[in-house]
């Protein structure tokens, strides 16, 4: 019976994924060949969310053989409830990224944050994360000396060397002026890079940051700002995509490579 439920759930996920692909491709053809999406640090951690673990219940005899027994179950949640609600929607986007309908972009500033952020996950269990099999696109810089960091010096340009690579923030100055605080200043750098390199959507679950950005969004659009700031749920609802619930932990299916 358990195996039957797994097959039914897998068929439902596949059907939902196919419907989402058809719907999104219909929308995407009006805009550009491939939509590029960047993830902030928290969304990236959710994408690496481990779906479950194998809990051992000890040894048991099976005929003349002694075997290990146990069961697959969910792990203790490591995210607040508001962020856990984003998981089915993010998983739908991961499915689109796996088949090449959308492209996930890895920002260099997010890479720096990940190195500093506390790792909420353990790889020792061997469970498949939401973004398994996805190849993130790396941004290519035209200058090897170009540095993007939330800790950039705000000194006058006249004191910098002429041969240094400079980045003219232009219309992005409104973002830095409005978004205050260490955390929001980091997100401001993420946004600037997204807009400068043609990333269409910046996914975040920081509600405080989203509220602050909404206050200046219209002004930024009038200045030519092209990156949308959304939660995974908002993006799916805007594109009429269905949420997809990740499969339960099944170590045997992971070993077979049949889990999606």
C-alpha positions as CSV (number, residue, x, y, z in Angstrom):
1,X,0.0,0.0,0.0
2,X,2.8,2.4,0.8
3,X,4.4,1.7,-2.5
4,X,1.1,2.4,-4.3
5,X,0.8,5.8,-2.5
6,X,4.4,6.6,-3.6
7,X,3.6,5.8,-7.2
8,X,0.4,7.9,-7.2
9,X,2.2,10.9,-5.5
10,X,5.0,10.6,-8.1
11,X,2.5,10.6,-11.0
12,X,0.8,13.7,-9.5
13,X,4.2,15.5,-9.3
14,X,5.1,14.6,-12.9
15,X,1.7,15.8,-14.1
16,X,2.0,19.0,-12.2
17,X,5.4,19.6,-13.6
18,X,4.3,19.1,-17.1
19,X,1.4,21.5,-16.7
20,X,3.7,24.1,-15.2
21,X,6.1,23.8,-18.1
22,X,3.4,24.3,-20.7
23,X,1.9,27.3,-18.8
24,X,5.3,28.9,-18.2
25,X,6.6,28.4,-21.8
26,X,3.4,30.0,-23.1
27,X,4.2,33.1,-21.0
28,X,7.9,33.1,-21.5
29,X,7.7,33.1,-25.3
30,X,6.3,36.6,-25.1
31,X,9.3,38.0,-23.2
32,X,12.6,36.2,-23.8
33,X,14.0,32.7,-24.6
34,X,14.9,31.8,-21.0
35,X,13.9,33.5,-17.8
36,X,16.9,34.0,-15.4
37,X,16.2,33.7,-11.6
38,X,18.6,34.6,-8.8
39,X,18.1,33.2,-5.2
40,X,19.0,35.1,-2.1
41,X,20.9,33.3,0.7
42,X,17.8,32.1,2.6
43,X,16.0,30.9,-0.5
44,X,19.2,29.0,-1.5
45,X,19.3,27.3,1.9
46,X,15.6,26.3,1.5
47,X,16.5,24.9,-1.9
48,X,19.1,22.7,-0.1
49,X,16.4,21.6,2.4
50,X,16.8,17.9,3.2
51,X,13.4,16.2,2.7
52,X,13.8,13.6,5.4
53,X,16.0,11.1,7.2
54,X,16.3,7.4,7.8
55,X,15.5,6.6,11.4
56,X,16.8,3.2,12.5
57,X,14.7,1.0,14.8
58,X,17.4,-1.6,15.4
59,X,18.0,-5.2,14.3
60,X,15.4,-7.8,13.4
61,X,15.5,-11.3,12.1
62,X,14.2,-12.1,8.6
63,X,14.3,-15.8,8.4
64,X,17.9,-16.8,9.1
65,X,19.2,-13.3,8.4
66,X,19.6,-10.3,10.7
67,X,18.6,-7.1,9.0
68,X,18.5,-3.4,10.0
69,X,15.0,-2.0,10.3
70,X,13.8,1.6,10.3
71,X,11.6,4.0,8.5
72,X,11.8,7.2,6.5
73,X,10.4,10.3,8.1
74,X,10.5,14.1,7.9
75,X,13.3,16.0,9.6
76,X,12.7,18.6,12.3
77,X,11.9,21.9,10.6
78,X,14.7,24.3,10.5
79,X,12.8,27.2,9.0
80,X,9.9,29.4,10.3
81,X,6.4,28.4,9.3
82,X,6.2,31.4,6.8
83,X,9.3,30.1,5.0
84,X,8.2,26.4,5.1
85,X,5.1,27.5,3.2
86,X,7.4,28.6,0.3
87,X,8.8,25.0,-0.2
88,X,6.1,23.6,-2.6
89,X,6.4,26.7,-4.7
90,X,10.2,26.7,-4.8
91,X,10.1,23.0,-5.7
92,X,7.9,23.9,-8.7
93,X,10.6,26.3,-9.8
94,X,13.3,23.8,-9.2
95,X,11.4,21.4,-11.5
96,X,11.4,24.1,-14.2
97,X,15.1,24.7,-13.7
98,X,15.9,21.0,-14.0
99,X,14.3,20.7,-17.4
100,X,15.8,24.0,-18.7
101,X,12.7,26.0,-18.8
102,X,14.2,28.6,-16.5
103,X,17.8,29.3,-15.4
104,X,19.0,29.7,-11.9
105,X,21.8,32.3,-11.5
106,X,24.4,32.2,-8.8
107,X,25.3,35.7,-7.7
108,X,28.9,36.3,-6.4
109,X,27.6,38.4,-3.5
110,X,25.3,35.5,-2.4
111,X,28.3,33.2,-2.6
112,X,30.1,35.5,-0.2
113,X,27.1,35.5,2.2
114,X,26.8,31.7,2.0
115,X,30.4,31.5,3.3
116,X,29.5,33.6,6.3
117,X,26.0,32.3,6.9
118,X,25.3,29.5,9.4
119,X,24.8,26.1,7.7
120,X,21.5,24.8,8.7
121,X,21.9,21.5,6.9
122,X,23.8,18.2,7.4
123,X,25.0,16.3,4.3
124,X,25.8,13.2,6.3
125,X,22.2,11.8,5.9
126,X,22.6,11.6,2.1
127,X,19.1,13.0,1.4
128,X,18.4,14.7,-1.9
129,X,17.8,18.5,-1.6
130,X,15.2,20.3,-3.6
131,X,17.6,21.7,-6.1
132,X,19.4,18.4,-6.9
133,X,20.6,18.1,-10.5
134,X,20.4,21.9,-11.2
135,X,23.4,23.6,-12.7
136,X,23.5,27.2,-11.6
137,X,24.7,29.7,-14.1
138,X,27.8,31.7,-13.1
139,X,27.9,35.3,-14.0
140,X,30.9,36.2,-16.1
141,X,32.6,39.6,-15.5
142,X,34.2,41.7,-18.2
143,X,37.0,42.7,-15.8
144,X,38.9,40.3,-13.6
145,X,39.5,43.0,-11.0
146,X,35.8,43.9,-10.7
147,X,34.8,43.3,-7.1
148,X,31.2,43.2,-5.8
149,X,30.8,43.3,-2.0
150,X,28.4,44.6,0.5
151,X,31.4,46.0,2.3
152,X,32.5,48.3,-0.5
153,X,34.3,51.5,0.4
154,X,32.2,54.6,0.1
155,X,35.2,56.9,-0.2
156,X,35.4,59.6,-3.0
157,X,36.3,58.3,-6.5
158,X,39.1,60.8,-6.8
159,X,41.1,58.8,-4.2
160,X,40.9,55.7,-6.2
161,X,43.5,54.7,-8.8
162,X,42.6,55.4,-12.4
163,X,43.3,51.9,-13.5
164,X,40.9,50.4,-11.0
165,X,37.7,48.8,-12.3
166,X,34.8,51.0,-11.3
167,X,31.1,50.2,-11.3
168,X,28.8,53.1,-12.0
169,X,25.7,52.4,-9.8
170,X,23.7,55.1,-11.7
171,X,20.0,54.5,-11.0
172,X,20.9,52.0,-8.3
173,X,21.8,54.8,-6.0
174,X,18.1,55.1,-5.1
175,X,18.3,51.5,-3.8
176,X,21.3,52.2,-1.6
177,X,19.7,55.4,-0.4
178,X,16.4,53.8,0.6
179,X,17.5,50.4,1.9
180,X,19.3,50.9,5.2
181,X,20.8,48.5,7.7
182,X,23.5,45.9,7.2
183,X,21.1,43.2,6.0
184,X,19.2,45.3,3.5
185,X,22.5,46.8,2.2
186,X,23.5,43.3,1.3
187,X,20.3,42.8,-0.6
188,X,20.8,46.1,-2.3
189,X,24.0,44.8,-3.8
190,X,22.3,41.6,-4.9
191,X,19.6,43.7,-6.7
192,X,22.2,45.9,-8.4
193,X,24.0,42.9,-9.8
194,X,20.7,41.3,-10.9
195,X,19.7,44.4,-12.9
196,X,23.2,45.1,-14.3
197,X,23.5,41.5,-15.7
198,X,19.9,41.1,-16.9
199,X,18.6,38.7,-14.2
200,X,14.8,38.8,-14.5
201,X,13.7,37.8,-11.0
202,X,15.3,38.0,-7.5
203,X,13.7,35.5,-5.2
204,X,13.7,36.3,-1.5
205,X,11.6,35.5,1.6
206,X,12.7,38.5,3.6
207,X,9.3,40.2,4.1
208,X,10.8,43.4,5.7
209,X,13.1,43.8,2.6
210,X,10.2,43.2,0.2
211,X,8.1,45.9,2.0
212,X,10.9,48.4,1.8
213,X,11.5,47.6,-1.9
214,X,7.8,48.0,-2.8
215,X,8.0,51.6,-1.6
216,X,10.5,52.5,-4.4
217,X,9.6,49.9,-7.0
218,X,7.6,52.2,-9.2
219,X,10.3,54.9,-9.2
220,X,12.9,52.2,-10.1
221,X,10.8,50.9,-13.0
222,X,10.5,54.4,-14.4
223,X,14.3,54.7,-14.3
224,X,14.6,51.4,-16.3
225,X,15.1,48.9,-13.5
226,X,14.2,45.5,-14.9
227,X,14.5,43.0,-12.0
228,X,11.4,41.8,-10.2
229,X,11.6,41.1,-6.5
230,X,9.3,38.2,-5.4
231,X,8.8,35.3,-3.1
232,X,8.6,31.9,-4.7
233,X,4.9,31.9,-4.0
234,X,4.3,35.3,-5.6
235,X,6.2,34.2,-8.7
236,X,4.2,31.0,-9.1
237,X,0.9,32.8,-8.6
238,X,1.9,35.5,-11.1
239,X,2.7,32.8,-13.7
240,X,-0.3,30.6,-12.8
241,X,2.0,27.7,-11.7
242,X,0.9,25.0,-9.4
243,X,2.8,24.2,-6.1
244,X,4.5,20.9,-6.1
245,X,5.0,19.1,-2.8
246,X,8.4,17.3,-2.5
247,X,8.3,13.6,-2.2
248,X,8.7,12.0,1.2
249,X,12.1,10.7,2.2
250,X,12.8,7.3,0.7
251,X,16.5,6.3,0.9
252,X,15.9,3.2,-1.3
253,X,14.4,5.4,-4.1
254,X,17.3,7.8,-3.7
255,X,19.8,4.9,-4.1
256,X,17.9,3.7,-7.2
257,X,18.0,7.2,-8.7
258,X,14.2,7.1,-9.2
259,X,13.3,9.9,-6.9
260,X,12.2,13.2,-8.4
